[in-house]
Amino acid sequence: MRQLVDVIHVTESDTMNLRSSSTVAALACAVVAASLPAHAGAATPANIDPWVLEATENASAEFIVFLDEQADLAGVDKKRTRRKRGAAVHRLLTEKAAATQGPLLERLREAGVEHRAYWIANMIWVRGSRALAEELAARRDVAHIYANPTVQMAPPQVHPADLLLGPQGIEQSLQQIGVPDTFWANGFTGEGIVIGGQDTGYDWDHPALINHYRGNDAGTVDHNYHWHDSIHSGFGNPCGVDSPVPCDDNDHGTHTMGTMVGDDGGSNQIGVAPGATWIGCRNMDRGNGTPATYSECFEWFVAPTDLNGQNPRPDLAPHVINNSWSCPTSEGCTDPNVMLTVVNNARAAGIVVVVSAGNSGSGCSTVNTPAAIYDASTTVGSVNSFSEISSFSSRGPVTVDGSNRLKPDLVAPGENIRSSVVGGGYARFSGTSMSGPHVAGMTALLMSSQSCLERDPDAVEAFMKANAQFWTSTQNCGGIPGNIQPSPVYGYGEIRSALPGVADCVAPIGGGGAGLNLGSSIAICIPPSGAAGRVIAEVDQALAFNCEAAGLDVNSGERVIMVLRGTASGTALQGTLTGVDGQVAVCRNQTTGQSVNVPLSGADAWDCSAAGLSAAPGDSVQQILVGTAE
C-alpha cells in the first residue's frame, strides 16, 4: 500500500461543480472512525468487496463507493465529432453525478472523512473504517463498495541490447509495421490528432517529445489542459505530488510516449506518429496506482481541465489514450469490473482506449486484468522482430469475469523497443507496454489520413483488424485453435500500415448525412438564423457530408435544414442522417416537378424512392432534410 498524508480531504459542497480538488479539514481519520455508528450484530452487506472488509479490520482504508444510478449513454454513438460526442457524454455524466451524489457527499462531510467525487463513473473515493463501509453499502443509492488497493504496474524488461543506444534513424519496429512506406510516404504523420497517455508521467522537454507536446506552442509553454497529476499524496517521490508540470518518476511513461510521437528532428525517429501532439496524466506513484488514480486520469481525458481542476473542456479531449499498465487480482484488484463503466464511458465519448495485454504469458487466459479484459478496450499483445508471439505476452480468452471474451485484439512489436527515457536519453525495453503505443500511434495515423475515422473507435478498431497480418500458432486456448483468425494468441494479427478510403468509414461524422445515387452533389447546411448563416459542406466519394466540419455552429435541440442537391445516377434515392434527429425529408425531382414528403420522426434514414419519387439517371434532384441537432 502506498503511504498517504494523514489529513482529511473534503470535496467542495457544491456538487454541481464536481471538482476533483479537495480541502483539508481538522479531524484525524482515527477520531472520525471512532465516532461512526457501530454495527454490532448486523450482517455485513454482500455488496462489499472482501478486500475492503479485510483492509478495514483494524484501520481505515481506501475504497470506491459505486452508486446505483449510472448515466445512460445509449445513442451518443451518433455524435461523432469532438464537440457533439465528447460534450454530450460529459454533460450526461456530470448531470447524473450532480443529481445523485448530494446526499452521500453530505453524509461523508458529516463524518469528516477523506473523499473525492468522480463523474467518469458515478462514484466516490473514500478513506474510511469498516463501520463506514458497511453503513454506505447498506444505502439504497449505493450499488457496490469496491477495493482501491495500491497496484503494481507490470514492469517492462530492460533488454541487454542497451549497449546499442546510438541514433538508429527510423526504428526497426516502425519499419516492421510498414509506417514509413505507407503513411509517411503519403504525407500522413498524425497531424491534427491528439494522443493521450496515462502512465508514470512524462519527461515533457525530452528532445524527442518537447516539440510534440500540446502544451508547447512554438516555445510558449502552458500546462493547463495538457497535463494532470492524479497522485495527490505520498512520500519521497522525485516528482512530488500534484506536480504542476509533466514529470516522470519511473522512465516508463516517457518510453511509451516516445514510441507514439517521438522524433528529435534528427536521427532519433522513434515514434509511429511524429506529426501528432500529446497530452499526459500521471496515474502511478513510481509504478504504483489504484483504480481511483486510473479513473481520475480517464475523467480528465474526457474533459481536460486547467491545473486547478477547473473549467473542463471536452473539446480538448484526445482522440486516443494509451494505457500501458495493469490492475492485477494478485495485488488486490479483486473485482474485474471495478473500472468497466469508466472505460465504457471513455469509449462512448469517442476516444479509442488502447490497453496493453499484460506480461503474464505464455499460459492461456492470462489476459486477466482491468482494463485489458474489457470489450471497450483495444487490447494489444507483443511480438518480436520476427513477428513471433513474445513468450511473456498474455493470451486469451478472458475467463476472470466469466465472459470468455477473445483477447488480445491485436499484436504489435514489443521486444527490444528503443525509445526515450528521462534525462534526454534512450533505452530498449520489452513488454506489452511497448506494444500498445504502436497501436495508439497507428490510430493517430489512420485518423489523420481519413478524418471520418475521428471519434469513431468502432471504425478504427475494425479497420486495424481487417488489415492486420494474421500469424498462426500451434497453441490452443479455451478450445479455440491458434490457427483460426482471430485467435487467443495473436488476436486478429499484427498491425500493418494501410491507407483507409472513404468506404472504410462506417458512417459520416455528426451534423450531416449521406445520400445514394447522386452525382455532382453539394450539401447546403442552414442554421436557425436562416440562409445568411448557411455553409456549403463538401460531399465525398461516398456521398457523405459533414455540416459541422464545414463550419455550421448549432446547439443541441436547434433546428437544422440540410439541402442535398445533385444529379441522379440511379433510381434509388435514399440516405442516412448522423448527429441530427430527423423530422422530415422533402424529395424533389427538379426535372419533372414531382415532390414527395418522407416523415422521419427522429429516424436516421430516408428513402425518397420508397415514398414514390421517380427519377431517371441525369434528372436534377433535391433532398431537403429537416431535423434538430443532437
Secondary structure, DSSP 8 states (H G I E B T S, - for coil): -----S-EEEE-S-TTT--S-EEEES--HHHHHHHS---TT----TTB-HHHHHHTSSS-EEEEEEES-----TTGGG--SIIIIIHHHHHHHHHHHHHHSHHHHHHHHHHT-EEEEETTTTEEEEEE-HHHHHHHHTSTTEEEEEE---EE----EE-GGGG--S--EE-HHHHHTTTTTTTGGGT-S-TT-EEEEEES---TTSTTTGGGBTTEETTEE--TTTEEE-----SS-TT-SS-SS---SSSHHHHHHHHHH-B-SSSEE--S-TTSEEEEEE--BTTEE-HHHHHHHHHHHHS---TTS-S--GGG--SEEEE-----GGGT---TTTTHHHHHHHHHTT-EEEEE--S-TTSTT---STTTTSTTEEEEEEE-TTS-B-TTS----B-TTS--B---SEEEE-SSEEEEETTTEEEEEESHHHHHHHHHHHHHHHHHH-GGGTT-HHHHHHHHHHT-B----S--BTTB-TTSSSBTTTBT-B-------GGG-SS--SSEEEESSEEEEEEEEE-TT-GGG-EEE-B-TT-EEETTTTT----TT-EEEEEEEEEESSS--EEEEESEEEEEEEEEETTT--EEEEE-TT-SEEETTTTT----TT-EEEEEEEEEE-
